[in-house]
Amino acid sequence: MVPEWKGRVAVVIGGGPSLTMIHVEQVRAAGVRCIAVNDAYLWAPWADVSYFADASWWAAHTAGTPKPMLKLSAANVRARFAAFAGQKCSIQSQQPNITDDAVHILRNARTDPNGRGIHANGLSLDPGALLTGSNGGWQATNVAALAGANPIILLGMDGQPSQDGRTHWSGGHVEPTPQEAYVAYRRSFSIGEAELKAAGIRVINCSPGSAIGFEKMTLEEALDIRDKLA
């Protein structure tokens, strides 16, 4: 189920190459609520929620998949995913391929005439459903909003590769991320930004060099004033 974080600070940790272990340790030390998107649970096993949009990602981490950049074998990853103590969460369109009752499945708020989930942009205010935004980072941000978090801090939400060509802090996916995917990611956050503001939810993007919008500041600044923001 969606957690109850009304008025609490929540950090959504994504996969962008700007993320560092220093950022993650700062979040842990601050004691705020946290959603770890995809591989982020490997650096933040203490997160409240592990969010993943793709059934293929769930299958790979359930079976074990090596992460050479993190010096983790397939067995290491399998053990860490199994040991994650927080809530695992995904979206309805992936449900037929996820066979773990421990994974909480939210409905896709937009479906085709046959009832199949489809991609759509925007903020869902239905506590049991998400709009996909075509990416798990946006979906996790929507989860934080549904949980009542305010403000929401974004980390690792870059919306573009780094200058050295890296696409993910954890080494990336097997299939390279196409440029048009980044365009879709940025569009989803741009559309969602206006709707979050309209809902009275403050979002602070602390991802260094991010191409995604929102109010920008360093993570240190956001955490230093979190009590005043909440």
Disulfide bonds with the S-S distance in Angstrom:
none
